[in-house]
Amino acid sequence: SSSAATRLRTCTAMTDAAFDFALRVAESIAFALHSAVAITEPCHGAVECSFNSPGSLPTWFWPVAGVMLAVVSAANWLGSPGVVLGAQAYIVAFHSGGVFWHLRLKHHPVTGVSPGVFVVMAAAVAALRVGVAVALLGTVVCAAVGVGLGLVLVRPPKVTEKDAPLLP
């Protein structure tokens, strides 16, 4: 009986480690690629052009965010559990801010799903490491930080006559 319980605990730990690894691989690949786009955003304007959002963020935002995404991509593979959890906290804050950015700029609500996926992935990594309750609490706190920064940094779109409603 105790041998079966030991095998079950070992199997569960191995499964948790495999999921943790797979989630961090997906995060790190995405962030390494996105960091290059973000760092060079002032040179090409691809992000702001793609989302029709020129001037919605300070000019320094994308290069700084790109450097941070590159740091997080690497931090995911440092041996320290605290560093990995810190990376997950940044992922939640940054991508919650991304969801807020899309909503504040009145993009279609589905556009917030993309950054939202990374919030869920980071919460899952944290839950595998510290438990569900602590991970959910941390996710809520970090999401609030991301939305708070969004309130400060994101400039809402200007309403033009073209955008104004037809009826008052």
ZADO-434267 format. One record per residue: residue number from 1; residue in three letters; x, y, z of N, C-alpha, C in turn. Coordinates in Angstrom, 1 decimal, padded with zeros to 4 digits, m for minus. Example, Ala and Ser with C-alpha at 12.3 -4.5 7.8 and 13.67 -1.06 7.14 Angstrom:
<rs>
 resi resn  neast nnorth    nup caeast canorth   caup  ceast cnorth    cup
    1  ALA  013.2 m005.7  007.8  012.3  m004.5  007.8  013.2 m003.3  007.8
    2  SER  012.8 m002.2  007.1  013.7  m001.1  007.1  012.9  000.0  007.9
</rs>
This chain:
<rs>
 resi resn  neast nnorth    nup caeast canorth   caup  ceast cnorth    cup
    1  SER  000.8 m001.2  000.0  000.0   000.0  000.0  000.9  001.3  000.0
    2  SER  001.9  001.3  000.9  002.7   002.5  000.9  003.6  002.6 m000.3
    3  SER  003.9  001.4 m000.9  004.7   001.3 m002.2  003.8  001.9 m003.3
    4  ALA  002.5  001.7 m003.3  001.7   002.2 m004.4  001.5  003.7 m004.2
    5  ALA  001.4  004.2 m002.9  001.3   005.6 m002.7  002.6  006.3 m003.1
    6  THR  003.7  005.7 m002.9  005.0   006.3 m003.3  005.1  006.4 m004.8
    7  ARG  004.7  005.3 m005.5  004.7   005.4 m006.9  003.8  006.4 m007.5
    8  LEU  002.6  006.6 m006.8  001.7   007.6 m007.3  002.3  009.0 m007.1
    9  ARG  002.9  009.3 m005.9  003.5   010.6 m005.7  004.6  010.9 m006.7
   10  THR  005.4  009.8 m007.0  006.5   010.0 m007.9  006.0  010.3 m009.3
   11  CYS  005.0  009.6 m009.7  004.3   009.8 m011.0  003.7  011.2 m011.1
   12  THR  003.1  011.6 m010.1  002.5   013.0 m010.0  003.6  014.0 m010.1
   13  ALA  004.6  013.9 m009.4  005.7   014.8 m009.4  006.4  014.9 m010.8
   14  MET  006.5  013.7 m011.4  007.1   013.7 m012.8  006.1  014.4 m013.8
   15  THR  004.9  014.2 m013.7  003.9   014.8 m014.5  003.9  016.3 m014.3
   16  ASP  003.9  016.7 m013.1  003.9   018.2 m012.8  005.2  018.8 m013.4
   17  ALA  006.3  018.1 m013.3  007.6   018.7 m013.8  007.5  018.8 m015.3
   18  ALA  006.9  017.8 m016.0  006.7   017.8 m017.4  005.8  018.9 m017.9
   19  PHE  004.7  019.1 m017.2  003.8   020.3 m017.6  004.5  021.6 m017.3
   20  ASP  005.2  021.7 m016.2  005.9   022.9 m015.9  006.9  023.2 m017.0
   21  PHE  007.7  022.2 m017.4  008.7   022.4 m018.4  008.1  022.8 m019.8
   22  ALA  007.0  022.1 m020.1  006.3   022.4 m021.4  005.8  023.8 m021.4
   23  LEU  005.2  024.3 m020.4  004.6   025.6 m020.3  005.7  026.7 m020.4
   24  ARG  006.8  026.4 m019.7  007.9   027.4 m019.7  008.6  027.4 m021.1
   25  VAL  008.7  026.3 m021.8  009.2   026.3 m023.1  008.4  027.1 m024.0
   26  ALA  007.1  027.0 m024.0  006.1   027.7 m024.8  006.3  029.2 m024.5
   27  GLU  006.3  029.6 m023.2  006.5   031.0 m022.8  007.8  031.6 m023.4
   28  SER  008.9  030.8 m023.2  010.2   031.4 m023.5  010.4  031.5 m025.0
   29  ILE  009.8  030.6 m025.8  009.9   030.7 m027.3  009.1  031.9 m027.7
   30  ALA  007.9  032.1 m027.2  007.1   033.2 m027.6  007.7  034.5 m027.2
   31  PHE  008.3  034.6 m026.0  008.9   035.9 m025.5  010.2  036.2 m026.2
   32  ALA  011.0  035.2 m026.6  012.2   035.5 m027.3  011.9  036.1 m028.7
   33  LEU  010.9  035.5 m029.3  010.5   036.1 m030.6  009.8  037.5 m030.5
   34  HIS  008.9  037.6 m029.5  008.3   038.9 m029.4  009.2  040.0 m028.9
   35  SER  010.3  039.6 m028.2  011.2   040.6 m027.7  011.9  041.3 m028.8
   36  ALA  012.3  040.5 m029.9  012.9   041.2 m031.0  012.0  042.2 m031.7
   37  VAL  010.7  041.8 m031.9  009.8   042.7 m032.5  009.6  044.0 m031.6
   38  ALA  009.5  043.8 m030.3  009.2   044.9 m029.4  010.5  045.9 m029.3
   39  ILE  011.7  045.3 m029.2  012.9   046.1 m029.1  013.0  047.0 m030.3
   40  THR  012.7  046.5 m031.5  012.8   047.2 m032.7  011.6  048.0 m033.2
   41  GLU  010.5  048.0 m032.4  009.3   048.7 m032.7  009.5  050.2 m033.1
   42  PRO  010.3  050.9 m032.5  010.5   052.3 m032.9  011.0  052.5 m034.3
   43  CYS  011.7  051.4 m034.8  012.3   051.5 m036.1  011.3  051.1 m037.2
   44  HIS  010.3  050.3 m036.9  009.4   049.8 m038.0  007.9  050.1 m037.7
   45  GLY  007.5  050.3 m036.4  006.1   050.6 m036.1  005.1  049.5 m036.4
   46  ALA  005.6  048.2 m036.5  004.7   047.1 m036.9  003.6  046.8 m035.9
   47  VAL  003.9  046.9 m034.6  002.9   046.6 m033.5  001.8  047.7 m033.6
   48  GLU  002.2  048.9 m033.5  001.2   050.0 m033.5  000.4  050.1 m034.8
   49  CYS  001.1  049.8 m035.9  000.4   049.8 m037.2 m000.6  048.6 m037.3
   50  SER m000.1  047.4 m036.8 m001.0   046.2 m036.9 m002.3  046.4 m036.1
   51  PHE m002.2  047.1 m035.0 m003.3   047.3 m034.1 m004.0  048.7 m034.2
   52  ASN m003.5  049.4 m035.2 m004.1   050.8 m035.5 m004.1  051.6 m034.1
   53  SER m002.9  051.6 m033.5 m002.8   052.2 m032.2 m001.7  053.2 m032.0
   54  PRO m001.4  054.0 m033.0 m000.2   054.9 m032.9 m000.4  055.9 m031.7
   55  GLY  000.7  056.0 m030.9  000.7   056.9 m029.8 m000.1  056.4 m028.6
   56  SER m000.5  055.2 m028.6 m001.3   054.7 m027.4 m000.4  054.4 m026.2
   57  LEU  000.9  054.2 m026.5  001.8   054.0 m025.4  003.0  054.9 m025.5
   58  PRO  003.7  055.2 m024.5  004.9   056.1 m024.6  005.9  055.4 m025.5
   59  THR  006.7  056.2 m026.2  007.7   055.7 m027.2  008.7  054.7 m026.6
   60  TRP  009.0  054.9 m025.4  010.0   054.0 m024.7  009.4  052.7 m024.3
   61  PHE  008.1  052.5 m024.3  007.5   051.3 m023.8  007.9  050.1 m024.5
   62  TRP  007.8  050.0 m025.8  008.0   048.7 m026.5  009.5  048.3 m026.4
   63  PRO  010.5  049.2 m026.6  011.9   048.7 m026.4  012.1  048.1 m024.9
   64  VAL  011.6  048.8 m023.9  011.8   048.4 m022.6  011.0  047.0 m022.4
   65  ALA  009.8  046.9 m022.9  009.1   045.7 m022.8  009.8  044.5 m023.5
   66  GLY  010.4  044.8 m024.6  011.1   043.8 m025.4  012.3  043.3 m024.6
   67  VAL  013.1  044.2 m024.0  014.2   043.8 m023.2  013.7  042.9 m022.0
   68  MET  012.6  043.3 m021.4  012.1   042.6 m020.2  011.6  041.2 m020.7
   69  LEU  011.0  041.1 m021.9  010.5   039.8 m022.4  011.7  038.9 m022.6
   70  ALA  012.8  039.5 m023.1  014.1   038.7 m023.3  014.6  038.2 m022.0
   71  VAL  014.6  039.0 m021.0  015.1   038.7 m019.7  014.2  037.5 m019.1
   72  VAL  012.9  037.7 m019.2  012.0   036.6 m018.7  012.2  035.3 m019.5
   73  SER  012.4  035.4 m020.8  012.6   034.2 m021.5  013.8  033.4 m021.0
   74  ALA  014.9  034.2 m020.6  016.1   033.5 m020.1  015.9  033.1 m018.6
   75  ALA  015.2  034.0 m017.8  015.0   033.7 m016.4  014.2  032.4 m016.2
   76  ASN  013.4  032.1 m017.1  012.6   030.8 m017.0  013.5  029.6 m016.9
   77  TRP  014.7  029.7 m017.2  015.6   028.6 m017.3  016.8  028.7 m016.2
   78  LEU  016.7  029.7 m015.4  017.7   029.8 m014.3  017.3  028.8 m013.2
   79  GLY  018.2  028.2 m012.5  017.9   027.2 m011.6  017.0  027.6 m010.4
   80  SER  017.0  028.9 m010.1  016.4   029.3 m008.9  014.8  029.3 m009.0
   81  PRO  014.1  028.6 m008.1  012.7   028.6 m008.1  012.1  030.0 m007.9
   82  GLY  012.8  030.8 m007.1  012.3   032.2 m006.9  012.4  033.1 m008.2
   83  VAL  013.4  032.9 m009.0  013.6   033.6 m010.2  012.5  033.2 m011.2
   84  VAL  012.2  031.9 m011.3  011.1   031.4 m012.2  009.8  032.0 m011.7
   85  LEU  009.5  032.0 m010.4  008.3   032.6 m010.0  008.2  034.1 m010.2
   86  GLY  009.3  034.7 m010.1  009.4   036.2 m010.4  009.1  036.4 m011.9
   87  ALA  009.6  035.5 m012.7  009.3   035.6 m014.2  007.8  035.4 m014.4
   88  GLN  007.2  034.5 m013.7  005.8   034.2 m013.9  005.0  035.5 m013.4
   89  ALA  005.4  036.1 m012.4  004.7   037.3 m011.9  004.8  038.4 m012.9
   90  TYR  006.0  038.6 m013.6  006.1   039.6 m014.6  005.2  039.2 m015.8
   91  ILE  005.2  038.0 m016.2  004.3   037.5 m017.3  002.9  037.9 m017.0
   92  VAL  002.4  037.6 m015.8  001.0   037.9 m015.5  000.7  039.4 m015.6
   93  ALA  001.6  040.2 m015.0  001.4   041.7 m015.0  001.5  042.2 m016.4
   94  PHE  002.5  041.9 m017.2  002.6   042.4 m018.5  001.5  042.0 m019.4
   95  HIS  001.1  040.7 m019.4  000.0   040.3 m020.2 m001.4  040.7 m019.8
   96  SER m001.6  040.9 m018.5 m002.8   041.5 m018.0 m002.9  042.9 m018.5
   97  GLY m001.8  043.6 m018.5 m001.7   044.9 m019.1 m002.0  044.9 m020.6
   98  GLY m001.6  043.8 m021.2 m001.9   043.7 m022.7 m003.4  043.5 m022.9
   99  VAL m004.0  042.7 m022.1 m005.5   042.6 m022.2 m006.2  043.9 m022.0
  100  PHE m005.7  044.6 m021.0 m006.3   046.0 m020.7 m006.0  046.9 m021.9
  101  TRP m004.8  046.9 m022.5 m004.5   047.7 m023.6 m005.5  047.5 m024.8
  102  HIS m005.8  046.3 m025.1 m006.7   046.0 m026.2 m008.1  046.5 m025.8
  103  LEU m008.5  046.3 m024.6 m009.9   046.8 m024.2 m009.9  048.3 m024.2
  104  ARG m008.9  048.9 m023.7 m008.9   050.4 m023.6 m008.9  051.0 m024.9
  105  LEU m008.3  050.4 m025.9 m008.2   050.9 m027.3 m009.4  050.5 m028.1
  106  LYS m010.4  049.9 m027.5 m011.6   049.4 m028.1 m011.4  048.5 m029.3
  107  HIS m010.4  047.6 m029.1 m010.2   046.6 m030.1 m011.3  045.5 m029.9
  108  HIS m011.5  044.7 m030.8 m012.4   043.6 m030.7 m012.1  042.8 m029.4
  109  PRO m013.0  042.5 m028.6 m012.7   041.8 m027.3 m011.9  040.5 m027.5
  110  VAL m012.0  039.8 m028.6 m011.3   038.6 m028.8 m009.8  038.8 m028.8
  111  THR m009.3  040.1 m029.2 m007.9   040.3 m029.2 m007.2  040.2 m027.9
  112  GLY m008.0  040.3 m026.8 m007.5   040.2 m025.5 m007.2  038.7 m025.1
  113  VAL m007.7  037.8 m025.9 m007.5   036.4 m025.6 m006.0  036.0 m025.7
  114  SER m005.4  036.5 m026.7 m004.0   036.2 m027.0 m003.1  036.5 m025.8
  115  PRO m003.0  037.7 m025.2 m002.2   037.9 m024.0 m002.8  037.2 m022.8
  116  GLY m004.1  037.0 m022.8 m004.8   036.3 m021.7 m004.3  034.8 m021.6
  117  VAL m003.9  034.2 m022.7 m003.4   032.8 m022.7 m002.2  032.8 m021.8
  118  PHE m001.3  033.8 m022.0  000.0   033.8 m021.2 m000.3  034.0 m019.7
  119  VAL m001.3  034.7 m019.4 m001.7   034.9 m018.0 m002.1  033.5 m017.4
  120  VAL m002.9  032.8 m018.1 m003.3   031.4 m017.7 m002.0  030.5 m017.6
  121  MET m001.2  030.6 m018.6  000.0   029.7 m018.5  000.9  030.0 m017.3
  122  ALA  001.1  031.3 m017.1  001.9   031.7 m015.9  001.3  031.3 m014.6
  123  ALA  000.0  031.4 m014.5 m000.7   031.0 m013.3 m000.6  029.4 m013.1
  124  ALA m000.6  028.7 m014.2 m000.4   027.3 m014.1  001.0  026.9 m013.7
  125  VAL  002.0  027.6 m014.2  003.4   027.3 m013.8  003.5  027.6 m012.3
  126  ALA  002.9  028.7 m011.8  003.0   029.1 m010.4  002.2  028.0 m009.6
  127  ALA  001.1  027.6 m010.0  000.3   026.6 m009.3  001.0  025.3 m009.1
  128  LEU  001.7  024.9 m010.2  002.5   023.6 m010.1  003.7  023.8 m009.1
  129  ARG  004.1  025.0 m008.8  005.3   025.2 m008.0  004.9  025.6 m006.5
  130  VAL  003.8  026.3 m006.3  003.5   026.8 m005.0  002.0  026.4 m004.5
  131  GLY  001.3  025.8 m005.4 m000.1   025.4 m005.0 m001.1  026.4 m005.6
  132  VAL m002.3  025.9 m005.8 m003.3   026.6 m006.5 m003.7  027.9 m005.8
  133  ALA m003.9  027.9 m004.5 m004.4   029.0 m003.7 m003.4  030.2 m003.8
  134  VAL m002.1  029.9 m003.5 m001.1   030.9 m003.6 m000.9  031.5 m005.0
  135  ALA m001.0  030.6 m006.0 m000.8   031.0 m007.4 m002.0  031.9 m007.8
  136  LEU m003.2  031.6 m007.4 m004.4   032.4 m007.7 m004.3  033.8 m007.1
  137  LEU m003.9  033.8 m005.8 m003.7   035.1 m005.1 m002.6  035.9 m005.8
  138  GLY m001.5  035.3 m006.1 m000.4   036.0 m006.8 m000.8  036.5 m008.2
  139  THR m001.6  035.7 m008.9 m002.1   036.1 m010.2 m003.0  037.3 m010.1
  140  VAL m003.9  037.3 m009.2 m004.8   038.5 m009.0 m004.0  039.7 m008.7
  141  VAL m003.0  039.6 m007.8 m002.2   040.8 m007.4 m001.4  041.3 m008.6
  142  CYS m000.8  040.4 m009.3  000.0   040.8 m010.5 m000.9  041.3 m011.6
  143  ALA m002.0  040.8 m011.8 m003.0   041.3 m012.8 m003.4  042.7 m012.4
  144  ALA m003.6  042.9 m011.2 m004.0   044.3 m010.7 m002.9  045.3 m011.0
  145  VAL m001.7  044.9 m010.8 m000.5   045.7 m011.1 m000.5  046.0 m012.6
  146  GLY m000.7  045.0 m013.4 m000.7   045.2 m014.9 m001.8  046.2 m015.3
  147  VAL m003.0  046.0 m014.8 m004.1   046.9 m015.1 m003.8  048.3 m014.6
  148  GLY m003.2  048.4 m013.4 m002.9   049.7 m012.8 m001.9  050.5 m013.7
  149  LEU m000.8  049.7 m014.2  000.1   050.3 m015.1 m000.5  050.7 m016.4
  150  GLY m001.5  049.9 m016.9 m002.2   050.2 m018.1 m003.0  051.5 m017.9
  151  LEU m003.6  051.7 m016.8 m004.3   053.0 m016.5 m003.4  054.2 m016.6
  152  VAL m002.2  054.0 m016.2 m001.2   055.1 m016.2 m000.6  055.3 m017.6
  153  LEU m000.3  054.2 m018.3  000.5   054.3 m019.6 m000.4  054.3 m020.8
  154  VAL m001.5  053.7 m020.9 m002.3   053.6 m022.1 m003.1  054.8 m022.4
  155  ARG m002.9  055.4 m023.5 m003.7   056.6 m023.8 m004.9  056.1 m024.6
  156  PRO m006.1  056.4 m024.1 m007.3   056.0 m024.9 m007.4  056.7 m026.2
  157  PRO m008.1  056.0 m027.2 m008.1   056.7 m028.5 m009.0  057.9 m028.5
  158  LYS m008.6  058.9 m029.3 m009.4   060.1 m029.5 m010.6  059.8 m030.3
  159  VAL m011.7  060.3 m029.9 m012.9   060.1 m030.7 m013.0  061.2 m031.7
  160  THR m013.1  060.8 m032.9 m013.3   061.8 m034.0 m014.7  061.8 m034.5
  161  GLU m015.0  062.8 m035.3 m016.4   062.8 m035.9 m016.7  061.5 m036.6
  162  LYS m015.7  060.9 m037.3 m015.9   059.7 m038.0 m016.3  058.6 m037.0
  163  ASP m015.8  058.6 m035.8 m016.0   057.5 m034.8 m017.3  057.8 m033.9
  164  ALA m017.7  059.1 m034.0 m018.8   059.4 m033.1 m020.1  058.7 m033.5
  165  PRO m021.0  058.4 m032.5 m022.2   057.7 m032.8 m023.1  058.6 m033.7
  166  LEU m023.9  057.9 m034.5 m024.8   058.6 m035.4 m025.9  059.4 m034.6
  167  LEU m026.4  058.8 m033.5 m027.4   059.4 m032.7 m026.8  059.8 m031.4
  168  PRO m027.2  061.0 m030.9 m026.7   061.4 m029.6 m027.1  060.6 m028.4
</rs>
